[in-house]
């Protein structure tokens, strides 16, 4: 997908806040082999490397636009590579991912594959947005099913692959993991108005639609803007954003 780093960073502080919670779940040790799946523009991967002295950290992303920005943070022990998180290669002491696995399908298969690539004693630590039931996301799907967008999109509607928290717990248990922690947290964001909500989803949830809408992109945004204004007429707007966290360790 053609990511726009500038659009994504319009809410940089809000989007980076879950990273702090995720980092607290990491067993901080020295000398680890670490991969950050969906490293984006690299700022948070750099912070992850700072917290793991003596470790080798690789940021992996499939967006050339994001990786071009990430190069600014490259240094000894921290590098960035183009790659598909769903086809990760190698063996790792820590597989870390902040707001990226939601873009890969079939999470039972995906998590199982990633877990298999942990070294003995290794840890997987993940955060994924689980806000797909919020009205902003439901209206995106509703609009995509309407004409002329249904025809332009050829029936495409993005359905989140993110599982319920109890499903991640069961999945990790069935894999034989230890020290399993799974929870969902609501991050409370106060945005100026419904147009700000549209700006937010334009940097994430709408990205796969934009690449398919072609000349109908602005029309789609205009329809969605009216719908959001109707359901969120107040100023400011409360935008509660749910995120799922999970972490587990592979036995030695």
N, C-alpha and C positions, 0 to 999 in steps of 0.2 A: 504494500500500500504506500502511496506517496505522502509521507508525513511532512507536516509543516512545523519545524521547531519553534518558529515565532508564535504561531497560533497556539501551540501546546503550552508555551511558557507564559501565556497571558495570565494564568492562574498558578504560577510556579510555586509560590509558598504553600498554597492549599494542596497542590498535587504532591509536594515533597513531604508534607507532614506525616503521612503514614510510614515513610521510610524510617523515621525515628523509632516508631513502635516496632517495626520489623527488625531493625538493627539490634534492639534490646533482646530479641529472641535468639540471636546468634551466640553460640558458645565461643567466646573470644579466646583464640589461641594463636600462637606464633607458627610461622612456617607452613601455612596451609596452601593447598592448590585450590583456587577459588574461581568460579565462573558466575558472572552476573548476567542472567538472561533478560534480554530486553533492556540493555543499558542506556538507550536513548542518547542524550547529548553528553553523558559522562560525568556530570557534576556529582551525582549521588554515588556512582561507582568509585569516584575518587575518595569520597568520604568513607565508603566501605573499606577501601584499601588502607586509609589512614588508621582505621580501627583494628586492622589486622597486620601489625608490624612483622616484617620478615616473610610475608606471604606473597605468592604470585597470583595476581588477580587479572582475569581476562573479562572484558566487557564484550558481550555478544549481541549483535543487533542485525536486522535484515534491511534497515533503512540507510541508504547512502547519505541522505540529508542529515540524519541524526549522527552518523559516524563521522561526518566531516566536522561537526562541532566537537565531538568527543576527542578528536585528535589533540585538541588544546590541552587535555589533561594527561596525555600519555607521558610516562616517565618510567624509570627502572622499576620493575615489579608490577607495573600497571600498563596493560595494552588493550587494544580494541580490535575486534575482528568482525567481518561480515559473516553471518551464519543464520541458520534456521534453528530456533530453540527446540522445535519438535524433533529435530534430528541431531541433537547434541552428540558429540563424539568424546571419547576419553573417559578417564576416571577422576573423580573430584572429591576433595575433602569437604567442600561446601558448595552446594548449588543454591544460589540466592536469586530471587526474582521479585522485583517490586513493580506491580501493575503491568505485567506483560503476558502472563500465561493465558489470560482471557482471550487472546487473539489466536490461540491454537485450539483445535477441536479435540473431542474425545478425551476428556480429562482422566477418566479411569486408565486408559491406555497411556496417556502422556505422563501422568504421575508415576505409573508403574515403570515406564521406561527410564525416567529421570532417577528414580530410586535405585534402579539396577546399576546406574553409573556412579553411585556413591562408593567411595572406598570404605572398608570396614571402619566403623566409628565415625563415618561422615554424616553430615547434616544437610537436610533440605529445608529451606526457609523461604516461604512464599507469601506474597500479598496479591490478591486480585480484587478488582472492583466487583461488587455484587449488587449494584444499583439498578439492575436491568428491569426491576419491577416499578421503578419510579415513573411518574407520569411523563416526564420529559422523554424517557426512552420508549414508553408505550406509544406516545404520539409520533415518534419517528417511525415506528413500525406501521402505525395506522396510516400515516401519510404515504409511506412506500407502497401500500396496498391500493392506493387510490390512483385513478387515471389523471394525467397521462403517465404518472411515475411508474405504475405497475408495468406498463408496456416498455418504457425506457429501461427500467431495471431488469426486465425479463423475469419478473417474479421474485427477484432477490429481496430477501428480508434477513437482516442479521439477527440471529438468535444466540444469546449468550450461552457458552458451554459451561459456565461456572456452576458448580454443584452446591447443594445445601451443605452446611457445615458438618452435620452428622455423617454425610456421605464421605467427606474427606477423612473424617476420623475413622470410619469403618474401612475405607480403602487403605489407609496407612497401617491400620491394625492387621488387615489381611496380608499385607506385604511383609509383616514381621517386624515392623518398626518399633522403636522404643522412644520414650520421652515425648509422646505425642501431645501436641498442644494445638487446638483449633478453636477459633472464636471469630465472631463478627462484631465489628465496631462501627458505630455511626459517627461520622465526622460532620459537625454542624458548621455549614458555611452560610454566611450572610452576604448575599449578592445584591447589587443595586436594584435590579429589576429583572423581568423575565428575559429581556434581551441579553442580559449577562449570562443567564442560563443557556441561551442559544449559543453564545460565544464559547461557553464551557464545552458543550457537547460537540461543537464544531471542531474542537481540537482532538476529540477522541471518538465518540460513538458514531459521528457522522462521516468519519474519514472513509470507510469502505463504501458509503453511498456516493460520496463526491467523485470517486474515480469512475463510477458507472453512470452518473447522471448527465455528464457532458453539458450541453447547452441548457439543460433544465435545472441546473444547480440553483441558480438564483430564484427561479420560480418555486422550487421545493422549499428553499429557506424562507421565502415570503409567506407561504402557506403555513409552515411550521411556526413562524414567528407569531402569526395571528392566533394560532391555537394556544401557544404558550401564554400569550397576553391574556387570553380568555380565562385560562385556569389559574394563572398567577397574576392577578391584577394589582396586588399590593406592592408598595415600595417601602422598604427593601423587601427582598424575597428570602425566605428560609429555604435553603437547599441542603437537606440532610442527605449525606452520601454514605451508603453502606459499603464496607470493605471486609473481605474475608481473609483471615490470617491462618496459616498452618505451618507447623514445624515438626520435624521428627528426626530421629537419629537411627542410623543403621548399626546393628550390634557389631562389636569388635569381632 
